[in-house]
Amino acid sequence: MEKVAEDIKQDDEQLPLSAYERAAHDGTDPRCIPQSLDGPPPVGDDIHYPEYPDSDHEIWGTLFDRQRSLLPGRAAEAYMRGIEILGLQRERIPALKDLSASLFRATGWKVARIPGLLHERDFFKLLSDRIFPSTDYIRGVNELDYTPAPDLFHDIFGHMPMLTNSNFADFYQRFGRAALNATGQDRVSLERLHWFTVEFGLVDQIVGRRIYGAGILSSKDEVAHALSQKVKVLKFDADRITEQDYEVWHLQEVLFVVESFGQLDRGFKDWTKRHGLPLPRPCARRSSGRPSSPS
């Protein structure tokens, strides 16, 4: 076991730094340093609801109103339905345990409370168990427009609505399971695949091109920018994505669009197969009786 641990450590040290790690390494923002869990995080009903000051609820309401006004005609239909399924409202920061219950009824996912940006091994382990890691603190007034570090608005408003979609929910669990088996350059490739799909993905629908990436949906500037002529949009190609680097501090200049979430799932499974990463079938999901988008 010691030999295996040493091999993993050496493997980590030889890899290029991720975009977040470069930011932290440069001393720009310590919140961008990935953290490792020191034990199982609280999940679902075990999550305590913090005593938020009124100012935190006001920030949530301000961000909620602003993004909701920008998203009609821009956000994916599955995402907009997800907001309704989760019952997100502007008046008060939602409780993670309540969101966990709603997700479990919809697609069999749960929510875990985490302290901040997670080390990839902890992050992917949670995803592989159909558990979404979320922070429970919100950004300050000085970062309303953009924050490079995770916070509850990004986690809840950006990510969770898409997890009510059965196809996307299954894809995300497969992603976590594949990442647990990845080593070397494959880990860097998976980080980029995550960035340009889960965080900054676009999808073509009958009604037009729409956004499903959480990094765009939770950012005022990215929402307007992503569908503008200033962005080079490429068709989804897993191999091309793994060659595309990115920075967390700037508006994205290159994005990738999928034809459907089915194509996203098939393209990812094909890439993992070619790279020798096993993909167990997702766990059977629960259903609330409310249909989730098949797109």
Residue pairs with C-beta under 8 A, 6 or more apart in sequence:
8 183
11 183
11 184
15 184
15 185
15 187
15 188
16 188
17 25
18 188
18 191
19 195
19 245
19 246
19 247
19 248
20 32
20 33
20 34
20 117
20 148
20 248
21 32
21 33
21 34
23 29
23 32
23 148
23 248
23 249
24 30
24 32
24 33
24 34
28 249
29 148
29 149
31 116
31 117
31 148
31 149
31 150
32 117
32 148
32 149
32 248
33 117
34 117
34 118
34 119
34 120
35 115
35 116
35 117
35 118
35 119
36 118
36 119
36 121
36 122
37 114
37 118
37 119
37 122
41 112
41 113
41 114
41 126
41 133
42 48
42 112
42 113
43 100
43 110
43 111
43 112
43 113
43 131
44 97
44 100
44 101
44 104
44 110
44 111
45 97
45 100
45 101
46 97
47 95
47 96
47 97
47 100
47 111
47 112
47 113
47 136
48 113
49 95
49 96
49 97
50 136
50 137
52 93
52 138
55 141
56 93
56 138
57 91
57 92
57 93
59 138
59 139
59 140
59 141
59 144
59 153
60 90
60 92
60 93
60 138
60 152
60 153
61 90
61 91
62 144
63 144
63 153
63 157
63 218
64 88
64 89
64 90
64 153
64 157
65 90
66 220
67 157
67 217
67 218
67 220
67 223
68 83
68 90
70 220
70 223
70 224
71 79
71 80
71 211
71 217
71 223
72 80
73 208
74 210
74 211
74 223
74 227
75 210
75 211
75 212
75 217
76 162
76 203
76 205
76 210
76 211
76 212
76 295
77 205
77 207
77 210
77 293
77 295
78 161
78 162
78 164
78 165
78 168
78 212
78 261
78 292
78 293
78 295
79 161
79 162
79 165
79 210
79 211
79 212
79 217
80 161
81 161
81 164
81 165
81 292
81 293
82 160
82 161
82 162
82 163
82 164
82 165
83 161
85 102
85 106
85 161
85 164
85 288
85 290
85 292
86 94
86 99
86 102
86 103
86 160
86 161
86 164
87 94
87 102
88 94
88 156
88 157
88 161
93 138
93 152
94 156
96 111
96 113
96 134
96 136
96 156
97 111
99 111
99 134
99 156
99 160
100 109
100 110
100 111
102 164
102 288
103 109
103 110
103 111
103 132
103 160
103 163
103 164
104 110
104 286
105 286
105 287
105 288
106 163
106 164
106 169
106 286
106 287
106 288
106 290
106 292
107 163
107 164
107 165
107 166
107 169
107 170
107 285
107 286
107 287
107 292
108 130
108 169
108 283
108 284
108 285
108 286
109 130
109 131
109 132
109 163
109 169
109 285
110 130
110 131
110 132
111 131
111 132
111 133
111 134
111 160
112 126
112 131
112 132
112 133
112 134
113 134
113 135
113 136
114 122
114 133
114 134
114 135
115 135
116 135
116 149
116 150
117 149
117 150
118 126
118 133
120 179
120 187
120 191
121 180
122 133
123 133
123 176
124 175
124 176
124 177
124 179
124 180
125 176
125 180
126 132
126 133
126 176
127 133
127 172
127 173
127 175
127 176
127 177
127 179
128 173
128 176
128 177
128 179
128 180
129 176
130 169
130 173
130 282
130 283
130 285
132 155
132 159
132 160
132 163
133 155
134 152
134 155
134 156
134 159
134 160
135 150
135 151
135 152
135 155
136 152
137 151
137 152
138 151
138 152
138 153
139 147
139 149
139 151
139 153
144 220
145 219
145 220
145 221
146 219
146 220
146 221
147 154
148 248
148 249
153 218
154 214
154 215
154 218
157 217
157 218
158 214
158 215
158 217
158 218
159 198
159 214
162 168
162 169
162 212
162 214
163 169
163 172
164 292
165 261
165 292
165 293
165 295
166 285
166 292
166 293
166 294
167 261
167 262
167 265
167 293
167 294
167 295
168 212
168 261
168 264
169 282
169 285
169 292
170 265
170 282
170 285
171 261
171 264
171 265
171 268
172 198
173 282
173 283
174 265
174 268
174 269
174 272
174 279
174 280
174 282
175 190
175 193
175 194
175 198
175 268
177 278
177 279
177 280
178 190
178 268
178 272
178 277
178 278
178 279
179 187
179 190
181 277
181 278
182 189
182 190
182 275
182 277
186 275
186 277
188 242
189 242
189 275
192 241
192 242
192 243
192 244
192 245
192 246
193 238
193 241
193 242
193 268
193 271
195 215
195 246
196 213
196 241
196 244
196 246
196 255
196 256
197 213
197 236
197 241
197 256
197 258
197 264
197 268
198 213
198 214
199 213
199 214
199 215
199 216
200 213
200 215
200 216
200 222
200 226
200 246
200 252
200 255
201 211
201 212
201 213
201 255
201 256
201 257
201 258
201 264
202 209
202 210
202 211
202 212
202 213
202 226
202 227
202 233
202 255
202 256
202 257
202 258
203 209
203 210
203 211
203 212
203 257
203 258
203 259
203 260
203 261
203 264
203 295
204 210
204 257
204 258
204 259
204 260
205 295
209 227
209 233
209 257
211 217
211 223
211 226
211 227
212 261
213 226
215 222
216 222
216 223
216 226
217 223
221 251
222 251
222 252
225 231
225 251
225 252
226 252
226 255
230 251
230 253
231 252
231 253
231 254
231 255
232 253
232 254
232 255
233 254
233 255
233 256
233 257
234 240
234 254
234 255
234 256
234 257
235 256
235 257
236 256
236 257
236 258
236 259
236 263
236 264
236 267
237 256
237 267
238 267
238 268
238 270
238 271
239 271
240 256
241 256
242 271
244 254
244 256
246 252
246 254
258 264
258 267
260 295
261 295
262 295
269 279
272 278
272 279
273 279
